[in-house]
């Protein structure tokens, strides 16, 4: 299965994002099978990770799991969910 073959690469990207000196966080909406979901994003100028989730805000960001590990400069739109990080 493709997902299993990509697992190491996805882990490497997520690890690199968490270790980046500066990253950008945001979230946007999208539809998954006709249902509204939210897409938290953490990115640098070279890497991006995103995670579709049925909830918005803190619940989605916690499930995404990257912002709680990030300790450098985080650029975001000052939405209330990102204020915790």
C-alpha angles and dihedrals in degrees: 000000000000095000092059092049091051097046096096092048093049090050091049091051093048091048091049092050092051090051095046117119091226130017138168124231126196142141133218136178130254138165121249112192089338095309124113113248134171126236116208112198134197115186148162127193088277108027138047133185124184136175126198112222133172092228131063130226128004096002092055093043091050091050089048085060100198104095093057088059097043114101105167132076111320118194114201142144094261093250111166094250093058093048090080092064 
